[in-house]
Amino acid sequence: MKHINIAFIPCESQVFSLDFPDGFQCYYNQNKISQRAAAMERMAEQIATLCATLGVYPAVRYRADNERNIEFAQIIQHKLNRYKADDLTMGDGPEKSRSQLLVIDRGVDGVSPLLHELTFQAMAYDLLPSENDVHNCLKSGVEKNVLVNENDDRWKELRHQIIAVAFQNISKNWKTYVNNLKKSLTAGDKSSVSDSLN
């Protein structure tokens, strides 16, 4: 039995959250300077547990013209060193090249926070009422709850695609489905037509 310290929230197969909405404020807001050290310790611990869980021991790189980046990178490195001391195999293995952890600030890219994501997933979350990956939608006047998560192959295929590309793929998949349905009807399998449309 192995003990795993997880101080982060896995959202998807390759997406995680620190679940710390005040982290940005603590990092930049001068009125919250008294909370900054504790906030940086917390975030560094969360990032270190993510690395330990993934079994990676990254080289920590940072943008040096921001003193908070330097301080934060040093805290992360200290936390990583502690996890490495507990598990000397962390980051080892023939399939593991040395990963890089980049500590950058919003000064690198000030536009991204102002842009809206144009993916199928962003559109679904914006347009459909949802909670905990359950989307509410109307189908033939009846409200249905649809669970979309890692178990839905179609969702996994489409969610990170740009909306226009996702719609093209949906249209193509629908045409393929209809053609296959027509073929099965001409072959005499009429028992499952109404089932296949639900």
matplotlib code that plots the C-alpha trace (Angstrom):
import matplotlib.pyplot as plt

x = [0.0, 1.4, 0.4, -0.3, -0.5, -2.9, -3.3, -4.8, -8.1, -7.9, -10.5, -9.8, -7.1, -4.6, -6.2, -5.9, -7.0, -5.4, -8.9, -7.5, -9.4, -7.6, -4.2, -4.0, -5.0, -2.4, 0.3, -0.3, -2.5, -0.4, -3.2, -2.8, 0.9, 0.6, -1.1, 1.4, 4.0, 1.3, -0.4, 2.9, 3.6, 0.2, 0.4, 4.0, 2.9, 0.0, 2.3, 4.8, 2.2, 1.1, 4.7, 5.1, 1.8, 2.9, 6.3, 8.2, 11.0, 11.1, 13.7, 12.2, 12.6, 11.3, 11.2, 13.9, 12.7, 9.9, 11.2, 8.0, 8.7, 12.1, 10.8, 7.9, 10.3, 12.6, 9.7, 8.6, 12.1, 12.4, 9.1, 10.2, 13.5, 11.6, 9.5, 12.6, 14.3, 11.3, 11.2, 14.6, 13.0, 10.9, 11.6, 13.7, 13.0, 14.0, 10.8, 11.0, 12.9, 13.5, 10.4, 10.4, 8.2, 7.9, 7.0, 5.8, 3.6, 0.9, 3.5, 4.5, 1.0, -1.5, -4.0, -5.0, -7.1, -9.2, -9.8, -12.6, -11.9, -13.4, -13.7, -16.7, -16.3, -16.4, -19.5, -21.3, -20.5, -21.5, -24.8, -26.1, -26.9, -24.6, -23.3, -20.6, -20.4, -24.2, -25.7, -29.5, -31.0, -34.5, -35.2, -38.7, -40.0, -38.6, -35.8, -32.9, -29.8, -26.7, -23.5, -20.4, -17.1, -14.0, -16.2, -17.9, -15.7, -17.5, -17.0, -13.3, -12.9, -14.7, -14.3, -10.9, -11.6, -12.3, -16.1, -16.0, -13.9, -16.1, -19.3, -17.7, -16.8, -20.3, -21.8, -19.5, -20.2, -23.9, -23.8, -21.8, -24.3, -27.3, -25.6, -24.9, -28.5, -29.8, -27.6, -28.9, -32.5, -32.0, -30.4, -33.7, -32.8, -35.9, -36.3, -33.8, -34.5, -36.5, -33.9, -31.0, -32.5, -32.8]
y = [0.0, 3.4, 6.7, 9.4, 13.0, 14.9, 18.6, 19.4, 18.6, 16.5, 17.9, 15.9, 13.5, 16.3, 19.2, 20.0, 22.8, 24.2, 25.3, 28.5, 31.5, 34.0, 32.9, 35.5, 38.3, 37.1, 37.0, 40.5, 42.6, 44.9, 45.0, 41.2, 41.3, 39.8, 36.7, 36.3, 34.0, 31.6, 31.6, 30.9, 28.0, 26.5, 26.7, 25.4, 22.4, 21.7, 21.9, 19.7, 17.0, 17.1, 16.4, 13.7, 12.1, 12.1, 10.8, 13.7, 15.8, 18.8, 21.4, 24.6, 27.6, 31.1, 34.6, 36.4, 40.0, 39.4, 38.9, 37.0, 34.5, 33.9, 33.4, 31.2, 29.0, 28.6, 27.5, 25.0, 23.7, 23.3, 21.3, 19.1, 18.4, 17.2, 14.8, 13.6, 12.9, 10.7, 8.9, 8.7, 7.2, 10.3, 11.5, 8.4, 5.9, 5.3, 6.7, 9.9, 12.8, 15.7, 17.8, 21.6, 23.6, 27.2, 29.9, 32.9, 35.9, 37.7, 40.1, 37.5, 37.4, 40.1, 39.3, 35.7, 36.6, 38.8, 36.2, 33.7, 30.1, 29.1, 25.3, 23.0, 22.5, 26.3, 26.7, 23.8, 25.3, 28.8, 27.9, 24.9, 25.1, 22.7, 21.6, 18.9, 17.9, 17.3, 19.5, 20.2, 20.4, 20.1, 17.3, 17.2, 19.4, 17.1, 18.2, 15.8, 15.6, 14.6, 13.6, 14.5, 13.4, 11.2, 8.2, 9.7, 9.0, 11.6, 14.3, 13.4, 13.7, 17.0, 19.0, 20.7, 21.3, 24.8, 25.2, 25.3, 22.2, 20.4, 21.3, 19.9, 16.7, 16.4, 16.9, 14.3, 11.8, 12.4, 11.7, 8.6, 7.5, 8.1, 6.3, 3.3, 3.4, 3.4, 0.4, -1.5, -0.7, -1.9, -5.0, -5.7, -4.8, -2.6, -3.5, -1.1, 2.1, 3.9, 2.8, 4.0, 7.5, 7.9]
z = [0.0, -1.0, 0.6, -2.0, -0.9, -3.2, -2.5, -5.9, -7.7, -10.9, -13.3, -16.4, -17.5, -18.2, -16.3, -12.5, -10.2, -7.1, -6.0, -4.6, -6.1, -3.9, -5.1, -7.8, -5.4, -2.8, -5.4, -6.9, -4.6, -2.4, 0.2, 0.7, 1.1, 4.6, 3.1, 0.3, 2.0, 3.2, -0.2, -2.0, 0.4, -0.2, -4.0, -4.0, -1.9, -4.2, -7.3, -5.6, -4.7, -8.4, -9.5, -6.8, -7.9, -11.6, -10.5, -12.1, -10.7, -12.9, -13.4, -12.1, -14.5, -13.9, -15.4, -13.4, -13.8, -11.2, -7.7, -6.7, -9.5, -8.1, -4.6, -5.7, -7.8, -4.8, -2.6, -5.2, -5.6, -1.8, -1.7, -4.6, -2.9, 0.2, -1.9, -3.8, -0.5, 0.5, -2.8, -4.6, -7.7, -8.3, -11.8, -12.7, -15.4, -19.0, -20.4, -18.3, -19.8, -17.4, -17.4, -17.0, -14.6, -15.8, -13.3, -15.2, -14.4, -16.3, -17.7, -20.3, -21.7, -20.6, -23.3, -22.5, -19.4, -21.6, -24.3, -24.2, -24.9, -28.3, -27.6, -27.7, -23.9, -23.2, -25.4, -23.6, -20.2, -21.3, -23.0, -21.1, -17.4, -15.7, -12.4, -11.7, -15.4, -15.5, -18.3, -18.4, -21.8, -23.4, -25.8, -27.4, -24.5, -21.8, -19.6, -19.6, -17.5, -19.5, -17.8, -19.8, -18.3, -19.0, -19.6, -22.7, -25.7, -27.9, -25.3, -24.9, -28.7, -29.1, -25.9, -26.7, -30.4, -31.7, -32.0, -35.9, -36.1, -33.5, -35.5, -38.7, -36.9, -35.4, -38.9, -40.4, -37.6, -38.0, -41.7, -41.1, -38.5, -40.9, -43.7, -41.5, -40.2, -43.9, -44.7, -41.7, -42.7, -46.3, -44.8, -43.0, -39.4, -38.7, -35.0, -33.6, -35.6, -32.9, -30.3, -32.3, -32.5, -28.8]

ax = plt.figure().add_subplot(projection="3d")
ax.plot(x, y, z, "-o")
ax.set_aspect("equal")
plt.show()
